C-alpha cells in the first residue's frame, strides 16, 4: 500500500506530464494549421514570420550568419532585415533545419521544423515554470493556477508556435527566474550561478525587449549578499565577487562573440540598431519615417487619443494571426477580472510568518520584479512612438512570469481569508470559506483551459481552415 505522501507525489507527476503534453499538443496544432509563409490573405499569417524566416532559411542554406545588409534577407518595401537584431533563435532554427535538410528539401517541412523548435522551447519553458511555482507556492492548487496562467494564457502559447525570437526570450526569462528562486532557497551555488548565467546569455542573444529581467537579476544578485548580523548590516564582498566573476565570465564568453561581430561589421554599432536605420534609409521606406515622433504628434496623444492601452492589454491576452484573430468578449472579461482581483489581493493584510523577509529585502524584491514587468512596457511604448505604432501584447510578454506571480499570490491571499477579522463564533466559518476559496481556484484553472481551447478551436482554427493553405 502506498502512503498518502507517495500517492500525492504520483498524482503530482501525472499532472505534470499531462500539463506538458497538453501544452505541446495544443501548440503543435497551431504550428501545423497556421498558413504557410507568404500565404495570402495576410491576416491569418503569424506576425512577421515570413520576414523572420528569411534569416533562419539563410542560415540553413549557407551554414553561416547573414550580414544585416544581405539582400536575400531584406524585407521588401522596408529595406531592413532581422539580421541586425540578435539571432540566437534563428541560429538554433537554422541549424536544426540544416540537419533536416539532409533528408528532405521540402520547404514546407523546413518551415514546420523551424516552428517546432519553438514548440519544444515553449514546452521546456512550461517545465521551468512548474519548477518556479513548486518553490514559490506551497499550496498545489495555486501552484497549478500559476502554471496555467503563465503557459495557457492564449497569447503565451501562441508565441511558441511560429518563427520568432519571442519564444526563446520567454524561455530565457523562465530560466533566469528559476535560477533566482533556487538561489533564494539554496544560495548562489555554482550550479545556480551557471543556470543564471545561461539564462542571461540566452536572453541577451534573443530579444532586446526582455533585458528588463537581466537588470532585475543583477539587482537581486547584488542584494543577496547583504546580511544583518548582531543588529548590523554586513556585506559579503568576497563571496559576491567570487560568484559574480563566475557568472560574468560565462556571460561574456556566451555573448561577447556576437556583439564583437556586430561591432566589426557595422563600424562599432555593436547592437546593430543604428545601422538598421541606415539600411532602411538606403534601401526602403522605413516605418520610423512615418512614426508619431517624426510627425510631431505628442506622446500623450498617441497613448490616450488612440486605443493604445486597451489594444495592448487585449493582445497580451489573445491575438492570433497578424493581430486579426481575437478571442471573444468573455475571454477578455475573465482575464481582466482575474488580473484586477489578483493584483488587489496583494494589498490585503495577512499574518506574518517565521523567517519572513525584512522590509528592506521586500522593497528590493518588489522593485526588481516591477522593473522586470515595466521595462518591456516602456520599451514597447518607446518603439511605438519612435518607430511604428504597434500595441502588440507580445512585446510585453517578457514580464509575464512576475506579473502572474503577483496575480496568483493575490488570489491566494483572497482565498486564505486571513484578511477577514473573524473572532469568536464567526471564526468557525473560516474552514468553509477556505473550501470556497479552493473551489474558486479550481474553477479558475478550468476556465483558463476552456478559454484557451475556445480561442484555438473556435476562433483560430476556423480561420486557418477557411484560408485553406494548411497541412
Secondary structure, 3 states (H helix, E strand, C coil): CCCHHHHHHHHHHHHHHHHHHHHHHHHHHHHHHCCCCCCCCHHHCCCCHHHHHHHHHHHHHHCCCCCCCCHHHCCCCCCCCHHHCCCHHHHHHHHHHHHHCCCCCCHHHHHHHHHHHHHHHHHHHHHHHHHHHHHHCCCHHHHHHHHHHHHCCHHHHHCCCCCCCHHHHHHHHHHHHHHHHHHHHHCCCHHHHHHHHHHHHHHHCCCHHHHHHHHHHHHHHHHHCEEEECCEEEECHHHHHHHHHHHHHHHHHHHHHHHHHHHHHCCCCCCCHHHHHHHHHHHCCCHHHHCCCCCCCCHHHHHHCCCHHHHHHHHHHCEECCCCEECCHHHHHHHHHHHHHHHHHCCCCCCCCCCCCCHHHHHHHHHHHHHHHHHHHHHHHHHHHHCCCCCCHHHHHHHHHHHHHHHHHHHHHHHHCCCCCCCHHHHHHHHHHHHHHHHHHHHHHHHHHHHHHHHHHHHHHHHHHHHCCCC
